[in-house]
């Protein structure tokens, strides 16, 4: 397995070495995609180094299979970057339509590469490798970045991606596949000239190409996928158990009638998992599951942030129209003689949004009114609308509400200012609005509100900073803005209970970026954190403090500052009497403080940490046991010396 891990490390080094000069000949957006991919892969250097260091000790079947999966994903990434380094087609040879097609093709390949790499990182078997917390933090960051890259390109073709991924795994596990007979290729070409089939074949070709699959495997994938579509859409083909299997007599007798969906069995893939009804406006959520827009929007508006079917956390609230599935549903309805479903007028799309547009545009105009009362009232109404639904957030942004709200952040009327900052917070829930808010110049005035606004405005300003900082580039921009981190530290120290919580969340997110860790320590964050470690009166205070400390301690300067702030006695007290999660985090921070630091190690020995650590090594969570055991080993070595 070590050889394969070293192979992964070599690919990471090769991709990380690619710079702008290497991609000078590439057209946009391919050049930008290659550069961003190279930067993300470079962040995996510490991961592959730790995996390689694990060597044969981690050489069980699960670990070996995962490393092979990682290498496959990295090889696909290397092939994609190679596209950017290849000489482009001459301008005369490629017309505008050809260039558009090329852009669409590379976008699909980029989506697959990022999807495959994110899937590999998600499958990392922690039980096989002793991955450090710092490296795990980097892996989580890369995964979040990869998911956002996928979403930027639109809906995922998960069916094709998964099929190619499975074929690659089979090849790795069983060696080269037998060549498919040429008959299969001929069979594929018969009656397969419709736009949908050609589009599917093109997708398989592009994804297979970037994965390094042979032509025979491409044909196999295309054949299986098309057969799957036929099973759903063609009445005479073999059907799965959930597809209607009427007799030919019944079919003939009803072929001239327009039937309703409930008169036949609806294929499972065409039903909304929430309502179990035929979908009329299918949309894809961030987990890849498809739902009827009205029902998933209602689910989200009720405050739910998980996928109803998989129970996975929704990374964002974007609803991407599933045009392919809608087309298949329409085709199925036509073949079954069923009246095609029309979009509802009350599902938050089309008619309803169109009806609200004029009212929303009038509200946005009132944000710039000469009357303070009109400005305040409009900001309050927009605050409420932006809280209610994703459609409203999109429509408000399209109506230029964001720049007008940013101007109101400087209002001398505290209530108007409060409504404006809260409206921007609500608008930022929709990921694509985050960039619009930053581009509108909102960061500096939001920080000003954080410093001088009413307590509610300061709380919501901190929450807005947290929301905007979910985009990695914004972490850098916000952290480097004068007064940003200092104002959050001040709120953490002297704000209301909710204000402290909002400040802690924002500071944690900002401190994922290395340079912001030092800024936070220099801004005095350790003073309120030490106080929070002893605060049992406010629910979650200790947990928040430990979470932030666990991020800060990975930086050398911050580690020294934490030691000087006398955090060790508080952490040892938590080992004795804290909740399970707090004991786990306290042990992790103590281990980080004691690595390559004999003075800190001797300190925890003098303070009697051995007894609670021994207990934790027996009864704690898996992570707590690992940290406690490692600390005990360090202490035993110190005693031997």
Helices and strands as residue ranges (DSSP letters): H 2-16, G 20-23, H 30-42, H 45-54, G 55-58, H 61-85, H 96-122, H 133-152, H 158-174, H 182-189, H 195-211, H 215-233, H 248-254, G 261-263, G 268-270, E 282-284, E 290-292, H 293-301, E 320-321, H 323-336, H 350-366, H 372-388, H 390-398, H 401-408, H 414-427, H 431-439, H 442-452, H 455-468, H 472-480, H 484-494, H 497-510, H 514-522, H 525-533, H 541-552, H 556-564, H 567-577, H 580-594, H 598-606, H 609-619, H 622-640
